[in-house]
Amino acid sequence: MAGMMRGETILLTTRHPEGADDAGDTIWLDDDPVEVDDVLVAPASTADAGESTRPDGVNVDLTLLFPRTFAPRDLRRATCRVRGDDYRVVGNPTPIDGGMTPTRWNMSVDVERGEG
């Protein structure tokens, strides 16, 4: 179909807690990476990081729109590989639902560059 929007494939790695270290801090382990197909990739807003829509003043580098076919899961501490670069998910996004189906995408995921 001509003109139909199509997203990209990204690599998503979620994490889960696996006990605590000697100092009582949680030990996090990476789950197996999964490919998520049909993700729309958009540059984030150029607004100030201190704006109330950005939690804790985090600079958001990209906004990823996940398709309805993605099975929701906890994305806290998850990482995404987009176009060869690694990003950290900001917060724990949840799908928009309630019967509204205007597009194939229903979850907006803000990510920041994961350096260091």
C-alpha positions in Angstrom: 0.0 0.0 0.0 1.6 3.3 -1.1 2.2 5.9 1.5 1.6 3.7 4.5 3.8 4.5 7.5 6.2 1.8 8.6 8.4 1.8 11.7 11.9 0.4 12.3 13.2 -2.7 14.1 14.9 -1.9 17.5 16.6 -4.2 20.0 15.1 -4.1 23.5 16.8 -5.4 26.6 14.8 -5.4 29.8 16.2 -6.1 33.3 15.1 -7.9 36.4 16.3 -7.8 40.0 18.4 -10.8 41.1 19.0 -10.3 44.9 21.2 -7.8 46.6 24.9 -7.2 47.0 26.7 -6.9 50.4 25.7 -3.3 50.7 22.1 -4.1 50.2 21.9 -2.6 46.7 19.8 -4.5 44.2 21.7 -6.5 41.6 20.1 -6.2 38.2 20.5 -8.7 35.4 19.8 -8.2 31.7 17.1 -10.4 30.1 17.7 -11.7 26.6 17.4 -9.0 24.0 14.2 -9.0 21.8 13.6 -7.4 18.5 10.6 -5.1 18.4 9.4 -4.4 14.8 7.5 -1.4 13.5 8.7 1.2 16.1 8.4 4.8 15.0 11.6 6.8 15.9 11.3 10.5 16.4 13.7 13.1 17.7 12.6 14.3 21.2 11.3 17.8 21.9 13.9 20.6 22.1 12.2 22.0 25.2 14.2 22.6 28.4 15.0 19.5 30.4 13.6 21.2 33.5 10.1 21.3 32.0 7.5 19.5 34.0 6.9 16.9 31.3 10.4 15.6 31.8 10.8 13.6 35.0 13.7 14.8 37.2 15.0 17.1 34.4 16.2 14.2 32.3 17.3 15.0 28.7 15.3 12.9 26.3 17.1 12.1 23.1 14.4 10.2 21.2 10.7 9.3 21.5 9.9 5.7 20.3 6.3 4.8 19.5 5.8 1.1 20.1 3.2 -0.8 18.1 0.0 -2.3 19.6 1.5 -5.7 18.8 4.1 -5.2 21.5 3.2 -7.2 24.7 3.4 -4.7 27.5 6.1 -5.3 30.2 8.0 -3.4 32.8 10.5 -1.2 30.9 12.2 0.4 33.9 15.9 0.2 33.5 15.5 -1.2 30.0 17.8 -0.3 27.1 17.1 0.0 23.4 19.5 -0.2 20.5 18.3 2.2 17.8 20.2 2.6 14.6 23.3 1.2 16.2 23.2 3.4 19.3 22.2 2.4 22.8 19.6 4.4 24.8 18.1 4.0 28.3 14.3 4.1 28.8 13.1 7.0 30.9 10.6 5.9 33.6 8.2 3.0 32.9 5.8 3.9 30.0 2.4 2.3 29.8 0.3 1.8 26.7 -2.6 4.2 25.8 -5.7 2.1 25.6 -9.4 2.3 26.4 -10.6 1.3 23.0 -9.0 4.1 21.1 -7.4 2.7 17.9 -6.6 5.6 15.6 -3.1 4.2 14.7 -1.0 1.0 14.9 1.1 2.6 17.7 -0.1 3.1 21.3 2.9 3.5 23.6 5.3 6.5 23.7 8.7 5.6 25.1 11.2 8.4 25.9 14.8 7.3 25.8 18.1 9.0 26.6 21.6 8.3 25.4 23.1 5.5 27.4 26.8 6.5 27.7 29.1 5.2 30.4 
